[in-house]
Amino acid sequence: MSYGLLKEKRGIIFGALDENSIAWKTAERVHEEGASFVLTNAPIAMRMGTINQLAEKTGSTIIPADATSLEDLEHLVNESVKVLGGKIDFVLHSIGMSVNVRKGRAYTDQKYDWTAKGWDVSAGSFHKVMQVLYKQDAMREWGSIVALSYMAAQRVFPDYNDMADNKAFLESIARSFGYFFGRDKNVRVNTISQSPTPTTAGKGVKGFDGFISYAEKMSPLGNASALDCANYTVSLFSDLTRKVTLQNLFHDGGFSNMGVSDAVMQVFEEE
Ligand SMILES: NC(=O)c1ccc[n+]([C@@H]2O[C@H](COP(=O)([O-])OP(=O)(O)OC[C@H]3O[C@@H](n4cnc5c(N)ncnc54)[C@H](O)[C@@H]3O)[C@@H](O)[C@H]2O)c1
């Protein structure tokens, strides 16, 4: 269902790799709500992914950018303002990658140049994106910037590895940069802490099947899907949430405030 919540708004969406991506679902929903936007991803992901189909479907332009490269980001923001015909109302940062996770390296046995690379892609890139938007004065007043996080930033999920530290850093950047963006440009910055979701990044985490089922059983509303996340993001891009900023917003069916649920208890009582 469409409510026209984003009519005449312009945006940049990072991270749509395939139709499972949270950014992909968000692009579809944002399009339905009347916005126009630029799609961007790392040049290498463009070759692997199917982003062209999404661009066609949503009538959007693709501008490749490695989110760790300031040069790429400067070009992206500059071109986006031109292509869209004005300043940017919303940005979705939906990017995450850990080389240690990918290569099966344990948290207690990090290879630190991989740790640094994963930090740059997953957290540092959020600072870079905002710094470029800020310096180019590319955000429209009352705009909204959202990045996606996970609860391993606050609690221990052993197999989430160094991504837990990256997410803690990401959430801190949202608060720190959000202050300056709010004070100087009336732009809000938040992170959404999303349920485990079956995407390429999600399924790359060891033990994913176990913890997605566990979270499902623990959450009174069940896990939030990628589409649910897209809907929540639409609300944060809309004018209905203008005074929400510097927040890490849990979007997880209630999981983050649970101790134990009947469904989980049952599993242990059966033993
Ligand atoms: N899937 C989950 O369980 C889950 C849960 C909570 C939060 N998140 C977060 O949601 C976000 C989106 O992930 P997803 O689950 O949709 O998976 P996904 O694999 O579909 O998306 C990750 C994206 O990051 C992009 N990316 C990687 N390196 C990049 C770079 N250098 N420059 C630009 N883009 C780059 C990839 O190309 C890909 O499009 C991530 O921040 C992820 O950590 C995911």
PDBQT file of the ligand as one rigid body, heavy atoms in Angstrom, charges set to zero:
ROOT
HETATM    1  N1  LIG A 301      21.024  -9.294   7.198  1.00  0.00    +0.000 N 
HETATM    2  C1  LIG A 301      21.010  -9.130   8.505  1.00  0.00    +0.000 C 
HETATM    3  O1  LIG A 301      20.793 -10.073   9.299  1.00  0.00    +0.000 OA
HETATM    4  C2  LIG A 301      21.211  -7.746   9.068  1.00  0.00    +0.000 A 
HETATM    5  C3  LIG A 301      20.767  -7.462  10.370  1.00  0.00    +0.000 A 
HETATM    6  C4  LIG A 301      21.002  -6.184  10.887  1.00  0.00    +0.000 A 
HETATM    7  C5  LIG A 301      21.670  -5.240  10.103  1.00  0.00    +0.000 A 
HETATM    8  N2  LIG A 301      22.073  -5.553   8.837  1.00  0.00    +0.000 N 
HETATM    9  C6  LIG A 301      22.791  -4.534   8.053  1.00  0.00    +0.000 C 
HETATM   10  O2  LIG A 301      22.022  -4.174   6.931  1.00  0.00    +0.000 OA
HETATM   11  C7  LIG A 301      22.904  -3.611   5.949  1.00  0.00    +0.000 C 
HETATM   12  C8  LIG A 301      22.583  -4.212   4.583  1.00  0.00    +0.000 C 
HETATM   13  O3  LIG A 301      22.925  -5.562   4.526  1.00  0.00    +0.000 OA
HETATM   14  P1  LIG A 301      21.991  -6.685   3.898  1.00  0.00    +0.000 P 
HETATM   15  O4  LIG A 301      21.664  -7.637   4.983  1.00  0.00    +0.000 OA
HETATM   16  O5  LIG A 301      20.899  -6.089   3.101  1.00  0.00    +0.000 OA
HETATM   17  O6  LIG A 301      23.029  -7.490   2.955  1.00  0.00    +0.000 OA
HETATM   18  P2  LIG A 301      23.545  -7.255   1.448  1.00  0.00    +0.000 P 
HETATM   19  O7  LIG A 301      24.692  -8.192   1.313  1.00  0.00    +0.000 OA
HETATM   20  O8  LIG A 301      22.430  -7.389   0.507  1.00  0.00    +0.000 OA
HETATM   21  O9  LIG A 301      24.066  -5.738   1.460  1.00  0.00    +0.000 OA
HETATM   22  C9  LIG A 301      25.360  -5.330   1.845  1.00  0.00    +0.000 C 
HETATM   23  C10 LIG A 301      25.797  -4.322   0.800  1.00  0.00    +0.000 C 
HETATM   24  O10 LIG A 301      27.054  -3.692   1.142  1.00  0.00    +0.000 OA
HETATM   25  C11 LIG A 301      27.658  -3.386  -0.115  1.00  0.00    +0.000 C 
HETATM   26  N3  LIG A 301      29.065  -3.030   0.014  1.00  0.00    +0.000 N 
HETATM   27  C12 LIG A 301      30.075  -3.822   0.496  1.00  0.00    +0.000 A 
HETATM   28  N4  LIG A 301      31.249  -3.165   0.381  1.00  0.00    +0.000 NA
HETATM   29  C13 LIG A 301      30.979  -1.944  -0.146  1.00  0.00    +0.000 A 
HETATM   30  C14 LIG A 301      31.770  -0.815  -0.494  1.00  0.00    +0.000 A 
HETATM   31  N5  LIG A 301      33.108  -0.802  -0.317  1.00  0.00    +0.000 N 
HETATM   32  N6  LIG A 301      31.158   0.278  -1.034  1.00  0.00    +0.000 NA
HETATM   33  C15 LIG A 301      29.814   0.294  -1.229  1.00  0.00    +0.000 A 
HETATM   34  N7  LIG A 301      29.017  -0.748  -0.909  1.00  0.00    +0.000 NA
HETATM   35  C16 LIG A 301      29.587  -1.851  -0.377  1.00  0.00    +0.000 A 
HETATM   36  C17 LIG A 301      27.458  -4.697  -0.864  1.00  0.00    +0.000 C 
HETATM   37  O11 LIG A 301      27.751  -4.596  -2.242  1.00  0.00    +0.000 OA
HETATM   38  C18 LIG A 301      26.000  -4.960  -0.581  1.00  0.00    +0.000 C 
HETATM   39  O12 LIG A 301      25.164  -4.337  -1.536  1.00  0.00    +0.000 OA
HETATM   40  C19 LIG A 301      24.326  -3.875   6.448  1.00  0.00    +0.000 C 
HETATM   41  O13 LIG A 301      24.809  -2.729   7.125  1.00  0.00    +0.000 OA
HETATM   42  C20 LIG A 301      24.106  -5.000   7.437  1.00  0.00    +0.000 C 
HETATM   43  O14 LIG A 301      25.133  -5.096   8.398  1.00  0.00    +0.000 OA
HETATM   44  C21 LIG A 301      21.844  -6.784   8.302  1.00  0.00    +0.000 A 
ENDROOT
TORSDOF 0
